[in-house]
Amino acid sequence: MDEGLVQIIEAVKSEAEVKSEEIINKGNAEAQNLIDSAKKEAESIIGAAKRDAERTHSEVMSQLRLAARDFILQLKEELEELLALSPLRKGVAEAMVDPEFMKKLITAMVIEYGKGEGATPGGQITIGVPTAIQQELAAELPAMFKDALKGGHPLLVGSDRLEGFTFTAGDTGEIMITPEAIVESVKPYVLKKFHSLLEGAGKDAAG
């Protein structure tokens, strides 16, 4: 083979090898760039997903805490109503139609009124009571009323629509003593005692 042709072929082969190596190296570099870019993108996606998961977890936990708080408050209110307030309302309602209890309650109020500076000697007070117990109360109201009222005398009137009793002294406004008013007045003390009992029961159960 002609020596010149051999040299040309060798030169072409050498050039081809160089070009091939450059292409391969460039391909490898591009491939590495693609891999690096894909890794960064994957890391970014994983990081975002992790942050989203943490944020979602935090939001879920916050919602669960709020739900638990609301549930406990609702449960507390239901327990108060079922175990404390409902029996209290029932007991007060029954007591307010009991002539003996009403007599004691009215007597105590009249005596307290008589002790006050607003009590007018010989002044008139009017006490309204349910008609069903009016006669029994009228027959049994103690004579001490006159002393308590500094010579005054209570007028007892009946009402078919009244629950509890009303108290009016002279030109002052009417005071209405209803079962619900009594429940509201003693409710804080009853609930305080109820919560104390619950805490004691909880400590006993834990021990």
Buried (B, 14 or more C-beta within 10 A) or exposed (E): EEEEEEEEEEEEEEEEEEEEEEEEEEEEEEEEEEEEEEEEEEEEEEEEEEEEEEEEEEEEEEEEEEEEEEEEEEEEEEBBEEEBBEEBBEEBBEBBBEBEEBBEBBBEBBBEBBEEEEBBEEBEBBBBBBEEBBEBBBEEBBEEBBEBBEEBEBEBBBEEEBBBBBBBBEEEEEEBBBBEBBBEEEBEEBBEEBBEEBEEEEEEEEE
